[in-house]
């Protein structure tokens, strides 16, 4: 049975951080809007299978680590241990609360929501298949595609085995495996390596490139590897996974390093975290003349596709960073463009990265190497967190630093890189200073509260204009 449910100004396929933010903004602007989402509650991958549940696990891991180190603070805790069912219960509560919050915001802004899987059925028509196998037709003047991504599953790995998993399954693990190999040392792989090590697993992190977090500044990658080594996480960089053979109780893994040396590892689990692929195959984009590149959709600066009334946002966009905050920003741009407002396109060199492992890593702007390759004459300042008064208060042997990359002639700050506790919160100041095109001198003159970790940003700026005070 096919049901026609009306005509809208805007129809959005996908209720993740791109789609639901676009819907809310459209509602604020008075546009009659429908949001189509396959999950029972909105939020998409970020809320249900990504950002939020992962960070809940990381918080549990952080509490466990802090409890184990409690004697440093003069607190006696007999023995801290992980309770996996309770951790998963906490994770579920966090996810549900956030999802219901999004649901409330959609209702508050007058958004019609339709549960099902949507695809294009014409230039202005969306066909939605519901759980009851009924179909609904939606007409819309403008369409925003926000279908997100799923974990990449390399063909040489047997994902039918319960011992070879992606991040989706890792979020639902009901036990702590004894030995885990994590394939891919990007943000996802590094975060799960950190979680599993805190919970008690032996962890080997494998990366084909020559360092952990390859998108980050070289010195941050090196500092993270040192910190991971101190925590007992083994890193195998410049190393390929040649073969993974499931066994009755785990998986046998063959690694090959750049110099040709081979290593065989018997593990309880292989967690594959080598990237994500766009969910566009089922959209029938070819029927409306929208071409894709490896599944990704090319867009204009206002997020419109080759069909001007059809927009694409988030992980499906060609050349965009697959980050929730980017999807949200693109959603706002798309809707405001539909409404006829002036919009500012995303600047890729202003998009912050945030990795929530222990220690955290965050950055915005150009790395030192990228700045040099772009032709900048640079000057660089680093300030260690250990030199801050707050560092000794929050823990023992705090690793990390603030690093600022600036233009040597005018002092404009080109990049900010942080590794250490709360780096993912502290980077927001870097986002602001880059967005305002501030200089090292501007930042050095901004008074920061004491004692805080944020003083490290000020000290690093002082290092560019005359010398850090506390070093």
C-alpha positions as CSV (number, residue, x, y, z in Angstrom):
1,X,0.0,0.0,0.0
2,X,1.3,3.5,-0.9
3,X,0.2,6.5,1.2
4,X,0.8,10.1,0.1
5,X,1.4,12.1,3.2
6,X,1.7,15.7,1.9
7,X,3.9,18.3,0.3
8,X,6.6,20.1,2.2
9,X,9.0,23.0,1.7
10,X,11.9,20.8,2.9
11,X,12.3,17.0,3.2
12,X,15.4,15.6,4.9
13,X,16.5,12.0,4.5
14,X,18.5,11.0,7.6
15,X,18.1,12.2,11.3
16,X,21.7,12.3,12.4
17,X,23.6,15.4,13.6
18,X,23.3,16.8,10.1
19,X,19.7,16.0,9.3
20,X,18.1,16.8,12.7
21,X,20.0,20.1,13.0
22,X,18.9,21.0,9.5
23,X,15.3,20.2,10.4
24,X,15.4,22.3,13.6
25,X,16.9,25.2,11.7
26,X,14.3,24.9,9.0
27,X,11.6,24.9,11.6
28,X,13.0,28.0,13.2
29,X,12.8,29.7,9.8
30,X,9.2,28.8,9.3
31,X,9.7,26.1,6.6
32,X,7.3,23.3,6.5
33,X,9.7,20.4,7.1
34,X,9.6,16.6,7.2
35,X,12.4,14.4,8.6
36,X,12.8,10.8,7.5
37,X,14.7,8.5,9.8
38,X,15.2,4.7,9.9
39,X,16.0,4.4,13.6
40,X,13.2,4.5,16.2
41,X,14.7,7.6,17.7
42,X,16.5,10.4,15.9
43,X,20.3,11.1,16.3
44,X,21.8,8.9,13.7
45,X,25.2,7.1,13.9
46,X,26.7,9.8,16.1
47,X,24.1,9.4,18.8
48,X,23.4,5.7,18.6
49,X,26.5,4.0,17.2
50,X,29.3,6.6,17.3
51,X,30.2,9.8,19.2
52,X,27.9,9.6,22.2
53,X,28.0,5.9,23.2
54,X,31.8,5.8,22.6
55,X,32.4,8.8,24.8
56,X,30.2,7.2,27.5
57,X,32.5,4.2,27.4
58,X,35.5,6.6,27.5
59,X,34.1,8.3,30.6
60,X,33.6,5.0,32.3
61,X,37.2,4.1,31.4
62,X,38.4,7.5,32.8
63,X,36.6,7.0,36.1
64,X,38.1,3.5,36.4
65,X,41.6,4.9,35.7
66,X,41.1,7.7,38.2
67,X,39.9,5.2,40.9
68,X,43.0,3.1,40.4
69,X,45.1,6.2,40.9
70,X,43.1,7.5,43.8
71,X,45.9,7.1,46.3
72,X,47.7,10.0,44.6
73,X,44.8,12.3,45.7
74,X,44.8,10.8,49.3
75,X,41.7,8.7,48.7
76,X,41.6,5.0,49.4
77,X,39.6,2.8,47.1
78,X,40.1,-0.9,47.9
79,X,40.0,-2.3,44.3
80,X,38.4,-0.7,41.3
81,X,37.1,-3.0,38.6
82,X,34.9,-2.7,35.5
83,X,31.3,-4.0,35.7
84,X,30.5,-4.5,32.0
85,X,26.7,-4.8,32.3
86,X,26.6,-1.6,34.4
87,X,28.8,0.2,32.0
88,X,26.5,-0.7,29.1
89,X,23.5,0.4,31.2
90,X,25.1,3.8,31.8
91,X,25.9,4.0,28.1
92,X,22.2,3.2,27.2
93,X,20.9,5.8,29.6
94,X,23.1,8.5,28.1
95,X,22.1,7.7,24.5
96,X,18.4,7.5,25.3
97,X,18.4,10.8,27.2
98,X,20.1,12.5,24.3
99,X,17.9,10.9,21.7
100,X,14.7,12.0,23.5
101,X,16.1,15.4,23.8
102,X,16.5,15.6,20.1
103,X,13.0,14.2,19.6
104,X,11.6,17.0,21.9
105,X,13.4,19.7,19.9
106,X,12.0,18.4,16.6
107,X,8.5,18.4,18.1
108,X,9.1,21.9,19.6
109,X,10.0,23.2,16.1
110,X,7.0,21.7,14.4
111,X,8.9,19.1,12.4
112,X,7.0,16.2,10.9
113,X,8.9,12.9,11.4
114,X,8.4,9.8,9.3
115,X,10.0,6.5,10.4
116,X,11.4,4.4,7.5
117,X,14.1,4.2,4.8
118,X,13.8,7.0,2.2
119,X,15.0,7.1,-1.4
120,X,14.5,9.5,-4.3
121,X,11.5,8.7,-6.5
122,X,11.8,11.7,-8.7
123,X,13.1,15.2,-8.7
124,X,10.7,16.3,-5.9
125,X,9.5,13.0,-4.6
126,X,10.8,10.7,-1.8
127,X,9.5,7.1,-1.4
128,X,9.7,5.8,2.2
129,X,9.6,2.1,3.1
130,X,8.4,1.6,6.7
131,X,8.9,-1.3,9.0
132,X,5.4,-2.5,8.2
133,X,6.4,-2.8,4.5
134,X,4.1,-0.1,3.5
135,X,5.3,2.8,1.4
136,X,4.8,6.5,1.8
137,X,5.3,9.2,-0.8
138,X,6.5,12.7,0.2
139,X,6.6,15.7,-2.1
140,X,9.0,18.5,-1.4
141,X,10.3,21.7,-3.0
142,X,13.7,21.1,-1.6
143,X,15.4,17.9,-0.5
144,X,18.4,17.5,1.9
145,X,20.2,14.1,1.8
146,X,21.9,13.3,5.2
147,X,22.2,9.5,5.2
148,X,25.6,9.4,6.8
149,X,28.1,6.5,6.7
150,X,28.8,3.0,8.0
151,X,32.1,1.3,9.0
152,X,34.2,0.2,6.1
153,X,34.5,-3.6,5.9
154,X,37.5,-4.6,3.8
155,X,36.8,-7.6,1.6
156,X,39.8,-9.6,2.9
157,X,38.3,-9.8,6.4
158,X,35.6,-12.4,7.3
159,X,33.0,-10.3,9.2
160,X,30.7,-13.4,9.5
161,X,33.1,-14.4,12.4
162,X,32.1,-13.1,15.8
163,X,35.8,-12.4,16.5
164,X,36.2,-9.9,13.6
165,X,34.1,-6.8,14.3
166,X,33.7,-3.1,13.6
167,X,33.1,-0.2,16.0
168,X,29.3,-0.9,15.8
169,X,29.7,-4.3,17.5
170,X,32.5,-3.0,19.8
171,X,29.9,-0.7,21.4
172,X,27.9,-3.8,22.5
173,X,30.6,-6.1,23.8
174,X,29.3,-7.8,26.9
175,X,32.7,-8.8,28.2
176,X,36.3,-7.6,28.3
177,X,38.4,-9.7,25.8
178,X,41.8,-10.7,27.0
179,X,43.7,-9.7,23.8
180,X,42.6,-7.4,21.1
181,X,44.2,-6.2,17.8
182,X,42.8,-2.9,16.7
183,X,43.3,-2.2,12.9
184,X,43.5,1.5,12.2
185,X,45.0,4.1,14.4
186,X,42.7,7.0,13.5
187,X,40.3,8.5,16.0
188,X,38.0,5.5,16.2
189,X,40.8,3.0,16.5
190,X,42.7,5.0,19.1
191,X,39.7,5.6,21.2
192,X,38.7,1.9,21.3
193,X,42.3,1.0,22.0
194,X,42.2,3.4,25.0
195,X,38.9,2.1,26.3
196,X,39.8,-1.6,26.0
197,X,43.2,-1.1,27.7
198,X,41.6,0.8,30.6
199,X,39.1,-2.1,31.0
200,X,41.9,-4.6,31.2
201,X,42.5,-5.9,27.6
202,X,45.9,-6.4,26.2
203,X,45.8,-4.2,23.1
204,X,47.9,-4.1,19.9
205,X,47.2,-1.1,17.7
206,X,48.1,-1.6,14.0
207,X,48.5,1.3,11.5
208,X,49.6,1.1,7.9
209,X,51.0,4.6,7.9
210,X,54.0,5.7,9.9
211,X,52.3,7.1,13.0
212,X,49.2,7.1,15.1
213,X,46.5,9.7,14.3
214,X,48.0,10.4,10.9
215,X,45.9,13.5,10.3
216,X,47.3,15.2,13.4
217,X,50.6,17.1,13.9
218,X,53.6,14.8,13.9
219,X,54.7,15.8,17.4
220,X,51.2,15.0,18.8
221,X,51.3,11.6,17.1
222,X,54.7,10.9,18.7
223,X,53.5,12.1,22.1
224,X,50.5,9.8,21.9
225,X,52.6,6.8,21.0
226,X,54.8,7.5,24.1
227,X,51.7,7.8,26.3
228,X,50.1,4.7,24.9
229,X,53.4,2.8,25.4
230,X,53.4,3.9,29.1
231,X,49.9,2.6,29.4
232,X,50.8,-0.8,28.0
233,X,49.3,-0.3,24.5
234,X,51.5,-1.7,21.8
235,X,51.7,0.2,18.6
236,X,52.7,-1.3,15.2
237,X,53.0,1.6,12.7
238,X,54.1,1.2,9.1
239,X,52.6,-2.2,9.4
240,X,50.0,-4.0,7.2
241,X,47.5,-6.7,8.3
242,X,48.2,-9.4,5.7
243,X,45.7,-12.0,6.9
244,X,43.2,-12.7,9.6
245,X,42.0,-16.3,10.1
246,X,39.1,-17.0,12.4
247,X,39.6,-19.9,14.9
248,X,37.3,-21.6,17.3
249,X,38.0,-19.1,20.0
250,X,39.4,-16.0,18.3
251,X,41.4,-15.0,15.3
252,X,45.0,-15.6,14.1
253,X,46.5,-12.4,12.6
254,X,49.5,-12.1,10.3
255,X,51.2,-8.7,10.3
256,X,53.9,-7.5,8.0
257,X,56.1,-4.4,8.7
258,X,57.5,-2.0,6.2
259,X,60.9,-3.8,6.3
260,X,59.3,-7.1,5.5
261,X,59.3,-8.6,9.0
262,X,56.3,-10.8,9.7
263,X,54.5,-11.4,13.0
264,X,51.7,-13.8,13.9
265,X,49.4,-12.9,16.7
266,X,46.7,-15.0,18.3
267,X,44.0,-12.6,19.6
268,X,40.5,-13.0,21.1
269,X,39.2,-10.2,18.9
270,X,40.1,-8.1,15.8
271,X,38.5,-4.7,15.8
272,X,38.6,-3.1,12.3
273,X,38.6,0.7,12.4
274,X,39.9,1.6,8.9
275,X,37.3,4.3,8.0
276,X,33.7,4.7,7.0
277,X,31.9,4.6,3.7
278,X,28.9,6.8,2.6
279,X,25.3,5.4,2.6
280,X,24.2,6.4,-0.8
281,X,23.7,3.2,-2.8
282,X,20.0,2.8,-2.0
283,X,19.1,6.5,-2.7
284,X,18.6,6.0,-6.5
285,X,20.6,9.2,-7.2
286,X,21.2,8.2,-10.8
287,X,17.5,8.4,-11.4
288,X,17.6,12.2,-10.8
289,X,21.0,12.7,-12.5
290,X,23.2,13.1,-9.5
291,X,26.6,11.5,-10.0
292,X,28.7,10.2,-7.2
293,X,32.4,9.6,-6.7
294,X,33.0,6.3,-4.8
295,X,29.6,6.9,-3.3
296,X,30.3,10.4,-2.2
297,X,28.3,13.3,-3.5
298,X,30.0,16.5,-4.9
299,X,28.4,19.7,-3.7
300,X,28.6,23.5,-4.2
301,X,29.7,25.7,-1.3
302,X,26.1,26.1,-0.2
303,X,25.8,22.2,-0.1
304,X,23.6,22.0,-3.3
305,X,24.2,19.1,-5.7
306,X,24.1,19.1,-9.5
307,X,20.3,19.4,-9.0
308,X,20.1,22.9,-7.3
309,X,17.1,22.0,-5.2
310,X,18.7,18.9,-3.8
311,X,21.3,19.3,-1.1
312,X,23.8,16.9,0.5
313,X,25.4,17.2,4.0
314,X,27.6,15.2,6.3
315,X,29.6,12.0,5.8
316,X,28.2,11.5,2.2
317,X,29.7,14.7,0.9
318,X,32.9,14.5,-1.2
319,X,35.9,16.1,0.4
320,X,34.2,16.9,3.7
321,X,35.5,15.7,7.1
322,X,33.4,12.9,8.5
323,X,32.7,14.6,11.7
324,X,29.3,15.3,13.5
325,X,30.0,19.0,14.0
326,X,30.8,19.4,10.3
327,X,27.5,17.7,9.4
328,X,25.6,20.1,11.7
329,X,27.3,23.2,10.2
330,X,26.5,22.0,6.7
331,X,22.9,21.4,7.7
332,X,22.5,25.0,8.8
333,X,24.2,26.2,5.6
334,X,21.9,24.1,3.4
335,X,18.7,25.3,5.1
336,X,19.7,29.0,5.2
337,X,20.6,28.8,1.5
338,X,17.1,27.3,0.8
339,X,15.6,30.2,2.8
340,X,17.6,32.7,0.6
341,X,20.0,33.8,3.3
342,X,23.6,34.7,2.8
343,X,25.7,31.7,4.0
344,X,29.4,31.2,4.7
345,X,30.8,28.0,3.3
346,X,32.8,25.5,5.4
347,X,36.5,26.3,5.6
348,X,38.3,22.9,5.9
349,X,41.3,24.6,7.5
350,X,39.0,25.8,10.3
351,X,37.4,22.5,11.2
352,X,38.5,21.1,14.6
353,X,39.6,17.5,15.1
354,X,39.0,15.8,18.4
355,X,40.1,12.4,19.6
356,X,38.9,11.4,23.1
357,X,41.5,8.7,24.0
358,X,43.7,9.0,27.0
359,X,45.4,11.4,26.6
360,X,43.1,13.4,24.4
361,X,44.2,15.0,21.2
362,X,42.7,18.0,19.5
363,X,43.6,20.4,16.8
364,X,42.4,23.1,14.5
365,X,44.1,24.7,11.5
366,X,47.3,23.7,9.8
367,X,49.9,21.3,11.2
368,X,53.5,22.6,11.2
369,X,54.3,20.5,8.1
370,X,51.2,21.5,6.2
371,X,51.9,25.2,6.9
372,X,55.4,24.9,5.5
373,X,54.1,23.0,2.4
374,X,51.6,25.8,1.9
375,X,54.5,28.2,1.6
376,X,54.3,29.9,5.0
377,X,57.4,31.1,6.8
378,X,56.4,29.7,10.2
379,X,57.4,30.1,13.9
380,X,56.3,27.5,16.4
381,X,55.9,27.4,20.2
382,X,55.2,24.5,22.5
383,X,54.3,24.6,26.2
384,X,54.2,21.4,28.3
385,X,51.2,20.8,30.4
386,X,53.4,19.5,33.2
387,X,54.7,23.1,33.8
388,X,51.2,24.3,34.8
389,X,50.1,24.5,38.4
390,X,46.8,22.8,37.5
391,X,48.5,19.8,36.0
392,X,49.8,18.5,39.4
393,X,46.3,18.9,40.9
394,X,44.5,16.8,38.3
395,X,47.0,13.9,38.2
396,X,50.4,12.5,38.4
397,X,52.8,12.7,35.4
398,X,50.4,14.5,33.2
399,X,51.5,14.1,29.5
400,X,51.0,16.5,26.7
401,X,51.5,20.1,25.5
402,X,50.0,23.0,23.7
403,X,51.6,23.8,20.3
404,X,50.9,26.9,18.2
405,X,51.9,27.3,14.6
406,X,52.0,30.9,13.5
407,X,53.1,33.0,10.5
408,X,56.5,34.4,11.2
409,X,56.0,37.8,9.5
410,X,52.6,38.9,10.8
411,X,52.1,36.5,13.7
412,X,48.7,35.2,12.5
413,X,48.0,31.9,14.2
414,X,47.7,29.2,11.5
415,X,47.2,26.1,13.7
416,X,46.7,25.0,17.3
417,X,47.5,21.5,18.5
418,X,46.8,20.1,22.0
419,X,47.5,16.7,23.6
420,X,46.6,16.1,27.2
421,X,43.6,16.1,29.6
422,X,40.6,18.0,28.3
423,X,42.3,18.8,25.0
424,X,38.9,18.3,23.2
425,X,37.4,21.1,25.3
426,X,40.4,23.4,25.3
427,X,40.6,23.4,21.5
428,X,37.6,25.7,21.3
429,X,39.7,28.7,22.1
430,X,41.9,27.8,19.2
431,X,38.8,27.6,17.0
432,X,37.8,31.1,18.1
433,X,41.2,32.6,17.6
434,X,41.6,31.1,14.1
435,X,38.1,32.1,13.2
436,X,38.8,35.7,14.2
437,X,42.2,35.6,12.4
438,X,44.0,36.4,15.6
439,X,47.7,36.8,16.1
440,X,50.0,35.3,18.7
441,X,50.3,38.8,20.2
442,X,46.5,39.1,20.5
443,X,46.3,35.8,22.3
444,X,49.3,36.5,24.6
445,X,47.5,39.6,25.8
446,X,44.3,37.7,26.8
447,X,44.3,37.1,30.5
448,X,43.6,33.4,31.3
449,X,42.3,32.3,34.7
450,X,44.7,30.6,37.2
451,X,45.1,27.7,37.9
452,X,43.7,26.2,34.7
453,X,45.0,24.0,31.9
454,X,43.9,26.8,29.5
455,X,46.9,28.9,30.7
456,X,49.0,26.6,28.5
457,X,47.4,28.3,25.4
458,X,48.5,31.7,26.7
459,X,51.9,30.5,27.6
460,X,52.4,29.0,24.2
461,X,51.4,32.4,22.7
462,X,53.9,34.1,25.0
463,X,56.5,31.7,23.6
464,X,56.0,33.3,20.2
465,X,56.2,36.9,21.2
466,X,59.0,37.0,23.8
467,X,59.1,33.9,25.9
468,X,56.8,31.7,28.0
469,X,56.7,32.8,31.6
470,X,56.6,29.5,33.4
471,X,59.2,27.6,31.5
